[in-house]
């Protein structure tokens, strides 16, 4: 496999991983507080579903964490170009 094909394949895999990591939601069911946290490895959003008062539908988004998460994933894509080429 030549370098161009290898880099393209790795970029496609990393793109899928980045989309999955940014949109992944983990639900936490605590007494009187049900919420989902979004973002891997940095949590950038919290979707609150239920509180002690009752059902709600609120989002709390930390833009700095979202930016850092995007920078991390996009830096991985840029570093693919630095992979050493395989010699046949």
C-alpha positions in Angstrom: 0.0 0.0 0.0 1.5 3.3 -1.0 1.7 6.3 1.3 -1.2 8.2 -0.3 -3.6 5.3 0.1 -2.5 4.7 3.7 -2.9 8.3 4.6 -6.3 8.6 3.0 -7.5 5.4 4.8 -6.2 6.7 8.2 -7.8 10.1 7.6 -11.2 8.4 6.8 -11.0 6.3 10.0 -10.0 9.3 12.1 -12.8 11.4 10.6 -15.3 8.7 11.6 -13.7 8.5 15.1 -13.8 12.3 15.5 -17.5 12.5 14.6 -18.3 9.7 17.0 -16.2 11.1 19.8 -17.7 14.6 19.5 -21.3 13.4 19.4 -21.0 10.5 21.9 -23.4 10.9 24.8 -23.1 9.2 28.1 -26.2 9.2 30.2 -26.0 9.6 34.0 -29.0 8.6 36.0 -28.6 10.2 39.4 -31.5 10.6 41.9 -33.4 13.6 40.7 -30.8 14.5 38.0 -30.7 12.8 34.7 -28.2 14.2 32.2 -26.1 13.3 29.2 -22.5 14.4 28.8 -21.1 14.8 25.2 -17.5 14.8 24.0 -14.5 12.5 24.2 -11.9 13.0 25.7 -13.1 16.4 26.9 -16.7 16.9 27.9 -18.0 20.0 26.0 -21.7 19.7 26.5 -24.2 18.6 29.1 -27.9 17.9 28.2 -30.0 18.0 31.3 -33.2 15.9 31.0 -34.7 15.7 34.5 -34.1 17.6 37.7 -35.6 17.6 41.2 -38.2 20.1 39.9 -39.2 17.9 37.0 -38.5 17.3 33.4 -36.4 19.9 31.6 -34.6 20.1 28.3 -31.5 22.3 28.7 -28.1 22.3 27.2 -24.9 23.6 28.7 -22.1 24.0 26.2 -18.5 24.9 27.1 -17.1 26.4 23.9 -13.5 26.3 25.2 -13.8 22.6 25.8 -15.4 22.1 22.4 -12.6 24.1 20.7 -9.9 22.1 22.6 -11.6 18.8 21.6 -11.7 19.8 17.9 -8.0 21.0 18.0 -7.0 17.6 19.5 -8.8 15.6 16.8 -7.7 17.8 13.9 -4.1 17.8 15.2 -4.2 14.0 14.9 -5.2 14.4 11.3 -2.4 16.8 10.5 0.1 14.5 12.1 -0.7 11.8 9.6 1.4 13.5 7.1 4.4 13.0 9.3 4.1 9.2 9.2 7.2 7.6 7.8 6.8 6.1 4.4 7.2 2.3 4.1 10.0 1.0 1.9 9.2 -2.0 -0.2 
